[in-house]
């Protein structure tokens, strides 16, 4: 396949821009889909089938409404494996015209990591080669494209985040996860402390959130694993508790804040072991449930952290407070008394209800009968 292009610079990146049929661009390229378990270094988020279907129908319909102009932005591709193309050949070097030959026979679409990756435009290209089940023909319709050659995976990820977050402002778990991959830990801690802590809660093997948080991308079916929480919601909860807790604000070192929140959530997982183990039956690990526990955590941490605190007993003391809330709250999704709640308003109402259940009486006694625990 021969592609005629104009070589130029887009901001600070060398690109080859041109036009080709949608079916041809779709044929030589593929998405590098992020899969939390089998492709953790992937790029693209989970495919929206309706979005892809709408893209196909929009392009296909362009031929049927010639009096009504239709167009879309250029798709952006990155040649990761330069062996599948020839070196760009100048056709008219004075005007920056170049020919790029793509060797279709060398492209293996079954590879997990594509040789020519779709940096942007996957939904527009997804059905470009047609859909045999729906009896959709391939789209032999021109589309603009922009081709980069040899960008590293990190550079391509950076472009993906710029396009989908900085320009379109899509606040998704997938983009937040990519942000943690792109940003050095020290810089992330400074720029977005809530995301830094949320990511630590996901990655730390001691954390009850380890392995159960959805980071975006394609949802794989893993036996025995049900990721009810997403990274964006977890980050929002951390942001809330950092704002609400007086004691957490006193700690300047972000590592100390993380350790306190780790201890708090280990206590939550202990106090509500049944609810934690069965997120389908109980609402604790739903979005509003996690947020309500973060808000409650601000009150409990402020009660537990004091000049005379015995750090090795902190988790037990938090558990003693948490179990008090069982008096007024039943987390059962069908039979419980909070099944009608949802959203941030519902989370705040639920947290206020649980705070009313808290009593300082007997907490220390319940704590001291426990054995000493090692520090984290």
C-alpha positions in Angstrom: 0.0 0.0 0.0 1.3 3.4 -1.0 0.5 6.5 1.0 1.1 10.0 -0.4 1.8 12.4 2.4 3.1 15.9 3.3 5.9 15.9 5.8 5.7 18.6 8.4 5.9 19.5 12.1 2.8 19.5 14.3 3.9 21.7 17.3 7.1 19.8 18.0 6.5 16.4 16.4 7.4 15.3 12.9 4.3 13.9 11.1 3.3 12.7 7.7 -0.2 13.8 6.8 -2.4 12.6 4.0 -5.6 11.0 2.9 -6.5 7.3 2.4 -9.7 5.2 2.4 -11.0 4.4 5.9 -10.9 0.6 5.1 -7.2 0.8 4.2 -6.2 2.8 7.3 -8.2 0.4 9.4 -6.6 -2.6 7.7 -3.0 -1.6 8.5 -3.6 -0.4 12.0 -5.0 -1.7 15.3 -5.7 -0.4 18.8 -3.3 -1.1 21.7 -6.0 -1.8 24.2 -5.2 -1.5 27.9 -6.1 -4.7 29.7 -5.4 -4.6 33.4 -4.4 -8.2 33.6 -3.1 -9.3 30.2 -1.9 -6.0 28.7 -1.1 -3.6 31.6 1.1 -1.4 29.3 -1.7 -0.9 26.8 -2.9 2.5 25.7 -6.6 2.6 24.5 -9.5 2.6 26.9 -12.4 0.1 26.7 -14.2 0.3 23.4 -17.6 1.9 23.3 -19.5 -0.2 20.7 -22.3 2.4 20.3 -19.6 5.1 19.7 -18.0 2.9 17.0 -21.3 2.0 15.4 -22.2 5.7 15.2 -18.9 6.5 13.6 -19.4 3.9 10.9 -22.9 5.0 10.2 -21.8 8.7 10.1 -19.1 7.9 7.5 -21.2 5.5 5.5 -24.1 8.1 5.4 -21.8 10.7 3.9 -22.3 9.3 0.4 -26.1 9.4 0.8 -26.3 13.1 1.7 -24.0 14.9 -0.8 -25.6 18.2 -0.2 -24.9 18.1 3.5 -21.1 18.3 4.2 -19.7 15.8 6.7 -16.1 15.5 8.0 -14.2 14.5 11.0 -10.7 15.2 12.4 -7.7 13.3 11.2 -7.0 9.9 12.8 -3.5 9.6 14.3 -1.4 6.6 13.8 2.1 5.7 15.1 4.4 3.2 13.3 5.9 1.3 16.2 7.5 -1.4 14.1 9.4 0.4 11.3 10.1 -2.9 9.6 6.5 -2.9 8.2 7.2 0.3 6.1 9.9 1.5 3.8 11.8 4.6 4.6 9.7 7.6 3.4 10.7 8.5 -0.2 10.6 12.1 -1.4 8.3 12.7 -4.4 8.7 16.4 -4.4 11.1 17.3 -1.6 10.8 21.0 -2.3 7.2 20.9 -1.3 7.7 18.1 1.3 5.7 15.5 -0.6 6.7 11.9 0.5 5.6 8.5 -0.4 5.4 5.8 2.3 5.1 2.2 1.3 3.3 -0.1 3.9 4.0 -3.8 3.6 0.6 -5.3 4.4 1.9 -8.8 4.3 4.2 -8.1 7.2 1.4 -6.8 9.5 0.0 -9.3 12.0 -3.3 -8.1 13.4 -3.3 -10.9 16.0 -0.4 -9.3 18.0 -1.3 -7.9 21.4 0.8 -4.8 20.8 0.1 -3.5 17.2 2.8 -2.7 14.7 0.9 0.4 13.6 -1.0 1.8 16.6 -4.1 3.9 16.6 -3.0 6.8 18.9 -6.4 8.6 18.2 -9.4 7.6 16.2 -9.9 3.9 17.2 -13.7 4.3 17.4 -13.8 5.9 13.9 -11.7 3.1 12.4 -13.1 0.1 14.4 -15.7 -0.9 11.8 -13.7 0.5 8.8 -13.3 -2.9 7.3 -17.0 -3.6 7.6 -19.0 -5.9 9.9 -20.0 -9.3 8.4 -22.6 -10.1 11.0 -24.5 -6.8 10.4 -23.7 -7.1 6.7 -21.9 -3.8 6.7 -19.5 -3.3 3.7 -16.0 -1.9 4.2 -15.8 1.9 4.0 -14.0 2.9 0.8 -14.3 6.5 1.8 -11.4 9.0 2.2 -10.3 10.1 5.6 -7.4 12.3 6.7 -4.7 10.8 8.7 -1.5 11.8 10.5 1.3 9.4 10.8 4.2 9.4 13.3 7.1 7.1 12.9 9.0 5.4 15.8 7.5 7.2 18.8 8.2 5.2 22.0 5.3 3.7 23.9 5.8 6.4 26.6 5.7 9.2 24.0 2.6 7.8 22.4 0.9 7.5 25.8 1.7 11.1 26.5 0.1 12.2 23.2 -3.0 10.0 24.0 -3.4 11.8 27.4 -2.9 15.2 25.9 -5.5 14.6 23.3 -8.1 12.9 25.5 -7.6 14.8 28.8 -5.9 18.1 28.3 -8.0 19.0 25.3 -11.2 17.1 25.8 -11.1 17.0 29.6 -12.4 13.5 30.0 -12.0 12.6 33.6 -11.8 8.8 33.5 -10.1 6.1 35.5 -8.2 5.1 32.4 -6.7 8.5 31.9 -5.9 8.8 35.6 -4.0 5.5 35.4 -2.1 6.6 32.4 -1.2 9.8 34.3 0.4 7.7 37.0 2.4 5.8 34.4 3.6 9.0 32.7 4.5 11.1 35.8 7.4 10.6 38.1 6.2 9.7 41.6 7.7 12.9 43.2 6.0 15.1 40.6 2.7 13.3 40.8 2.8 13.7 44.6 3.2 17.4 44.2 0.8 18.0 41.3 -2.0 15.6 42.4 -1.6 14.2 45.9 -5.0 12.6 45.9 -4.2 10.6 42.8 -0.8 9.7 44.2 -2.4 8.3 47.4 -5.2 6.5 45.4 -2.6 4.9 43.2 -0.6 3.8 46.3 -3.7 2.3 47.8 -4.2 0.3 44.5 -0.5 -0.9 44.2 0.5 -1.6 47.8 0.1 -5.4 48.5 -0.9 -4.6 52.1 -3.9 -2.5 50.9 -7.3 -4.0 50.8 -7.8 -2.2 47.5 -4.9 -4.1 45.9 -6.2 -6.0 42.8 -9.8 -4.9 43.1 -9.8 -1.4 41.5 -10.7 -1.0 37.9 -8.1 1.1 36.1 -9.8 1.5 32.8 -9.3 -0.2 29.4 -11.0 -3.4 28.3 -12.8 -5.3 31.1 -11.4 -8.8 31.1 -13.3 -11.7 32.7 -11.0 -13.0 35.4 -12.4 -15.8 37.5 -13.2 -14.8 41.1 -12.5 -11.1 40.4 -15.1 -8.4 40.4 -13.7 -4.8 40.2 -16.5 -2.6 41.5 -14.4 0.4 42.4 -12.6 2.6 39.8 -9.5 4.7 40.2 -11.3 8.0 39.5 -13.8 7.4 42.3 -11.0 6.3 44.7 -9.1 9.5 43.9 -12.3 11.6 44.6 -12.7 9.9 48.0 -9.1 10.6 48.9 -9.5 14.2 47.9 -12.6 14.5 50.1 -10.9 13.0 53.2 -7.8 15.2 52.8 -10.0 18.2 52.8 -12.3 17.1 55.7 -9.8 15.7 58.2 -8.1 18.1 60.5 -5.5 15.6 61.6 -4.6 14.6 58.0 -4.0 18.3 57.1 -1.5 18.5 60.0 0.8 15.9 58.3 3.0 17.5 55.7 4.6 14.3 54.4 2.3 12.6 51.9 3.7 9.2 52.8 2.4 9.7 56.4 -1.1 10.6 55.0 -1.0 7.5 52.9 -0.1 5.3 55.9 -3.0 6.7 57.9 -5.4 6.0 55.1 -4.0 2.6 54.6 -4.6 1.8 58.2 -8.1 3.2 58.1 -9.1 1.1 55.1 -7.6 -2.0 56.5 -9.8 -1.4 59.5 -12.8 -0.9 57.3 -12.1 -4.2 55.5 -11.9 -5.9 59.0 -15.0 -4.3 60.5 -17.1 -5.0 57.4 -15.4 -8.3 56.3 -18.6 -9.8 54.9 -19.6 -6.7 53.0 -16.1 -6.4 51.6 -15.9 -10.0 50.5 -19.3 -9.8 48.6 -19.6 -6.6 46.6 -22.5 -7.9 44.6 -24.7 -8.4 47.6 -23.6 -5.4 49.6 -23.3 -1.7 48.7 -20.1 -0.9 50.7 -17.8 -1.0 47.6 -20.2 0.9 45.3 -19.2 4.5 44.4 -21.3 6.3 47.0 -20.4 3.7 49.6 -16.7 4.2 49.3 -17.2 8.0 49.3 -19.3 7.8 52.4 -16.6 5.8 54.2 -14.0 8.3 53.2 -16.1 11.1 54.7 -16.7 9.0 57.9 -13.0 8.4 58.0 -12.2 12.0 58.4 -14.2 12.0 61.7 -12.8 8.7 63.0 -9.2 9.6 62.2 -9.6 12.9 63.9 -10.9 11.1 67.0 -8.2 8.5 67.0 -5.1 10.4 66.2 -4.0 12.4 69.2 -0.8 13.3 71.0 -1.2 10.2 73.2 -2.0 7.7 70.4 -0.4 4.3 70.5 0.3 3.8 66.9 0.5 0.0 67.1 -3.1 0.0 68.3 -4.5 2.5 65.9 -6.1 0.0 63.6 -8.0 -1.7 66.4 -9.2 1.6 67.7 -10.6 2.6 64.3 -12.3 -0.8 64.0 -14.0 -0.2 67.4 -15.5 3.0 66.1 -16.5 1.5 62.8 -18.5 -1.4 64.3 -20.7 1.1 66.1 -22.1 2.2 62.7 -23.7 -1.2 62.2 -26.5 -0.2 64.6 -28.0 2.2 62.1 -26.7 1.0 58.7 -27.5 -2.2 56.8 -25.4 -2.4 53.6 -27.5 -5.2 52.0 -28.3 -4.2 48.4 -31.8 -5.7 48.5 -32.8 -5.8 52.1 -30.8 -2.9 53.6 -31.9 0.5 54.6 -29.6 2.5 52.3 -30.4 0.9 49.0 -32.1 4.1 47.8 -29.1 6.3 48.3 -26.5 7.2 45.6 -24.2 9.9 44.4 -22.2 12.4 46.4 -25.4 13.7 48.2 -26.3 10.2 49.2 -22.7 9.6 50.4 -22.7 12.7 52.5 -26.1 11.9 54.1 -25.0 8.3 54.8 -21.7 9.5 56.4 -23.6 12.0 58.6 -25.9 9.2 59.7 -22.9 7.0 60.6 -21.1 9.9 62.5 -24.2 10.1 64.7 -23.7 6.5 65.7 -20.1 7.1 67.0 -19.5 7.1 70.7 -16.2 7.4 72.6 -17.4 5.3 75.4 -15.7 1.9 75.5 -13.5 2.4 72.5 -10.3 2.4 74.4 -11.3 -0.7 76.4 -12.3 -2.5 73.2 -8.9 -1.5 71.8 -6.7 -2.6 74.7 -7.9 -6.2 74.8 -6.4 -6.6 71.3 -2.7 -7.5 71.0 -0.1 -5.1 69.8 0.3 -4.9 66.0 3.3 -4.2 64.0 3.7 -0.8 62.4 3.3 -0.4 58.7 
